[in-house]
Amino acid sequence: MFDVLAFEARAGQASLARATTEPAIVRIVLIGTTLTFLGLFLFVPLIAVFAHALAKGIGAYWESFREPDALAAIRLTFLAAAVAVPLNLIFGVAAAWAVAKFDFFGKSVLITLIDLPFAVSPVVSGLIYVLVFGLQGWLGSWLAAHDVKIIFAVPGIVLATIFVTFPFVARELIPLMQTQGTEEEEAACVLGANGWQTFFQVTLPNIKWGLLYGVILLNARAMGEFGAVSVVSGHVRGLTNTIPLHVEILYNEYRSVTAFALASLLALLGLITLAAKSFIEWKTERQLAASESVSEKGAT
């Protein structure tokens, strides 16, 4: 009897494997198509960027980063990211906690507003700040009277960077926290933990890899943002040019080596982001597998 059941189980597994496995020719075509697209639209452009950056030798490459305008662009890019990342980290955690752990009126509206920068063109985002803070904008006359500069200055660049990047942490954490539910937090409250203790000892350990994943994507977008920053910056050399804006100016002036050298810096940051992203995905999968294993052992 048991032999018959085992045979039927093996037969069922074999037929399921045949049903879910494509023929070899289909797999070869799909994999070949994917690799071809990756080669044409990812690997070849990356190789071209570094090849052009090093076209005049390593000395000229390093010299490109020592120009005063290039150094100012690098400093401003890191400054904008250094301000945008912590602020959007705080907002993302707070928004995700509110959406995932509580029910309240306007919850769906909040989720829609969080996704707004994904739906609005970055150029439009920059124009919104010009409309509000520009000289002819809603607050322009008041700002001018008090000698406060936002548009065509560093504050405008920081504000534009914050706007286009604020969904990243929240969108990573909301589905993760919704999946985890509220049982562990409720148990911590029953045991006498206050809100901060519950967050740091229960919630944060459960979301740490998703949180880090969102921060990495946020930082990459903050450093590479062009559209919104271009509108509010004014393209003032040495003052309001970030790395992407400075690359555009150098390329338009036919200074291709310096332009591609700075572009290679952005590409390198992207590759580091990709490596960190892959590592976090691997750690997250291991954590989920360990949690499922513990749950199965507890159930048995």
Secondary structure as UniProt FT lines:
FT   HELIX           2..20
FT   HELIX           24..38
FT   HELIX           39..43
FT   HELIX           44..53
FT   TURN            54..56
FT   HELIX           58..64
FT   TURN            65..66
FT   HELIX           68..101
FT   TURN            105..106
FT   HELIX           107..114
FT   HELIX           116..119
FT   HELIX           122..133
FT   TURN            135..136
FT   TURN            138..139
FT   HELIX           140..145
FT   TURN            146..147
FT   TURN            151..152
FT   HELIX           154..165
FT   HELIX           167..180
FT   HELIX           183..190
FT   TURN            191..192
FT   HELIX           195..198
FT   HELIX           199..203
FT   HELIX           204..224
FT   HELIX           227..233
FT   TURN            237..240
FT   HELIX           243..252
FT   TURN            253..254
FT   HELIX           256..299
//
